[in-house]
Amino acid sequence: GDVIAKFPCTSCGQCCRNVHRLLDVTHDNPVFNDLIDRFPYKLKEDGSCEMLTDTGLCSVYDQRPLLCNLKLAALLLGLHDDDWMRWQADECNKMIDEAGLDEKFKVLL
């Protein structure tokens, strides 16, 4: 089913704070590398996206890049929704743990 539309994002902002992790690495999937190459925003000195607000939310969310749109990225990458969602949730939770954020921010599937 189309479960990715319901990805239970907790708006912790860690993906936006750590976008440098994706941009600084070459990935096996050429489509993913293309999404990275098309990322239109600059990073701040701390590696976070310049579009991240002080409140931890994206200032261009409705027009966010494809790299930041889980549903469209999964379609472009030809990934099965469930596998993509599980991988994404694992990555979210790793960053949440690393940042020492409250457990309430964990992504639960």
Phi, psi and chi 1 to 4 in degrees:
 res  aa     phi    psi   chi1   chi2   chi3   chi4
   1 GLY       -  179.6      -      -      -      -
   2 ASP   -91.5   62.1 -166.8   18.7      -      -
   3 VAL   -73.1  -24.0  -69.0      -      -      -
   4 ILE   -62.1  -26.6 -149.3   84.2      -      -
   5 ALA   -63.8  -20.5      -      -      -      -
   6 LYS  -109.0   24.9  -59.6  175.4 -168.4  133.9
   7 PHE   -54.1  125.0 -173.9   80.0      -      -
   8 PRO   -81.4   61.0   29.4  -33.5      -      -
   9 CYS   -61.0  136.4  176.5      -      -      -
  10 THR  -101.8    6.1   62.5      -      -      -
  11 SER    57.1   38.4  -59.1      -      -      -
  12 CYS   -73.9  -23.4   72.9      -      -      -
  13 GLY    82.4    2.5      -      -      -      -
  14 GLN   -66.3  -33.8  -74.7  -54.0  105.4      -
  15 CYS   -63.0  -38.6   53.5      -      -      -
  16 CYS   -73.2  -30.9  -53.5      -      -      -
  17 ARG   -75.6  -22.5  -73.3 -174.2 -170.5   89.1
  18 ASN  -117.4   23.8  -70.5  -74.2      -      -
  19 VAL   -61.2  -24.4   73.0      -      -      -
  20 HIS   -60.0  -28.2   65.4  -76.3      -      -
  21 ARG   -62.0  -37.0  -70.6 -177.7  176.5 -174.8
  22 LEU   -77.8  -39.7  -79.3  176.9      -      -
  23 LEU   -75.0  -24.1  -57.1 -176.1      -      -
  24 ASP   -90.1    4.4  -67.6  -15.4      -      -
  25 VAL  -127.1  143.8  177.4      -      -      -
  26 THR   -90.3  133.0  -59.9      -      -      -
  27 HIS  -105.6  162.0  -60.3  -89.7      -      -
  28 ASP   -67.7  -30.1  -67.4  -21.9      -      -
  29 ASN   -89.8  116.5 -172.0  -45.5      -      -
  30 PRO   -62.7  -31.3   14.5  -22.5      -      -
  31 VAL   -66.4  -40.8  177.8      -      -      -
  32 PHE   -62.8  -41.6 -161.1   59.4      -      -
  33 ASN   -62.4  -35.7  -71.6  -38.1      -      -
  34 ASP   -66.2  -41.0 -171.1   46.3      -      -
  35 LEU   -61.3  -38.7  -68.0 -179.7      -      -
  36 ILE   -66.9  -45.2  -71.3  168.0      -      -
  37 ASP   -61.1  -30.0  -70.0  -16.7      -      -
  38 ARG   -86.9   -1.9  -68.0  171.0 -174.3 -115.2
  39 PHE   -60.6  118.5 -172.5   76.1      -      -
  40 PRO   -87.5   -7.0   31.9  -34.7      -      -
  41 TYR  -105.9  158.0  -58.5  113.9      -      -
  42 LYS   -86.1  160.1  -68.0 -174.7  171.3   89.5
  43 LEU  -102.9  146.9  -60.2 -173.8      -      -
  44 LYS   -76.1  169.9  -61.5  176.4 -168.8  172.0
  45 GLU   -57.2  -29.4  -77.8 -174.0   26.9      -
  46 ASP   -83.5    2.2   64.0    2.5      -      -
  47 GLY    91.6   -0.3      -      -      -      -
  48 SER   -86.5  159.4   65.9      -      -      -
  49 CYS   -72.0  139.9  178.2      -      -      -
  50 GLU   -64.6  -17.0   67.6  177.5  -23.4      -
  51 MET   -88.2   -3.0  -65.5  -64.6  126.8      -
  52 LEU   -76.1  127.1 -177.4   64.8      -      -
  53 THR   -85.2  169.8   66.1      -      -      -
  54 ASP   -63.4  -21.7  -67.9  -21.5      -      -
  55 THR   -86.9    1.8   59.6      -      -      -
  56 GLY    83.5   15.7      -      -      -      -
  57 LEU  -114.7  159.5  -62.1  174.4      -      -
  58 CYS   -80.4  129.8  176.6      -      -      -
  59 SER   -80.7   -9.9   62.4      -      -      -
  60 VAL  -126.6   31.8  -67.9      -      -      -
  61 TYR   -52.4  -45.6 -176.4   80.9      -      -
  62 ASP   -68.2  -19.7  -70.2  -24.5      -      -
  63 GLN  -120.6   28.6  -68.4   86.4   36.7      -
  64 ARG   -61.9  154.2   66.2 -164.5  179.7  -80.5
  65 PRO   -62.6  158.3  -18.6   28.1      -      -
  66 LEU   -58.0  -34.8  -73.4  172.7      -      -
  67 LEU   -57.0  -31.0 -178.2   66.0      -      -
  68 CYS   -94.6   -0.7  -54.1      -      -      -
  69 ASN  -105.6   98.2 -172.8  -38.2      -      -
  70 LEU   -55.6  -43.1  -67.0 -177.8      -      -
  71 LYS   -65.9  -50.1 -179.0  176.5  177.6  153.7
  72 LEU   -69.2  -36.5  -70.4  179.1      -      -
  73 ALA   -61.9  -42.6      -      -      -      -
  74 ALA   -60.6  -42.2      -      -      -      -
  75 LEU   -63.8  -46.1  -70.4  172.0      -      -
  76 LEU   -65.5  -35.4  -72.8  169.8      -      -
  77 LEU   -82.9   -6.5  -66.1  167.7      -      -
  78 GLY    67.1   31.9      -      -      -      -
  79 LEU   -93.9  145.8  -63.1  172.6      -      -
  80 HIS   -70.8  129.7 -173.1  -89.9      -      -
  81 ASP   -49.2  -48.3  -75.0   -4.3      -      -
  82 ASP   -63.7  -44.0  -68.5  -22.9      -      -
  83 ASP   -64.1  -44.8  -66.5  -21.2      -      -
  84 TRP   -61.5  -43.8  174.7 -111.6      -      -
  85 MET   -65.2  -42.4 -166.7  157.4  116.4      -
  86 ARG   -63.0  -44.8  -93.4 -170.7 -137.4   88.5
  87 TRP   -61.8  -45.7  178.5   82.1      -      -
  88 GLN   -62.8  -44.2 -168.6   61.7   52.1      -
  89 ALA   -60.9  -42.0      -      -      -      -
  90 ASP   -60.8  -44.2  -72.5  -14.0      -      -
  91 GLU   -64.3  -42.9  -68.4  -58.6  -52.1      -
  92 CYS   -57.1  -50.2  -69.3      -      -      -
  93 ASN   -66.3  -33.0  -69.8  -25.0      -      -
  94 LYS   -62.0  -46.9  -80.9 -176.2 -149.3  166.4
  95 MET   -66.7  -36.0  -70.3 -172.6  -72.9      -
  96 ILE   -64.9  -43.7  -71.7  164.3      -      -
  97 ASP   -62.4  -47.4  -77.0  -19.9      -      -
  98 GLU   -58.8  -36.5  -74.5  172.7   11.1      -
  99 ALA   -81.9   -8.6      -      -      -      -
 100 GLY    68.6   30.3      -      -      -      -
 101 LEU   -76.2  160.2  -63.3 -176.6      -      -
 102 ASP   -57.8  143.8 -169.4  -63.6      -      -
 103 GLU   -56.5  -23.4  -69.7  -73.8  -46.4      -
 104 LYS   -62.4  -18.4   72.3  179.3 -178.9 -173.1
 105 PHE   -85.0   -8.2  -73.4  109.3      -      -
 106 LYS   -61.5  142.7  -73.3  -73.5 -174.7   88.6
 107 VAL   -87.4  119.0  175.5      -      -      -
 108 LEU  -109.6  126.2  -55.9  174.2      -      -
 109 LEU  -102.1      -  -61.9  179.8      -      -
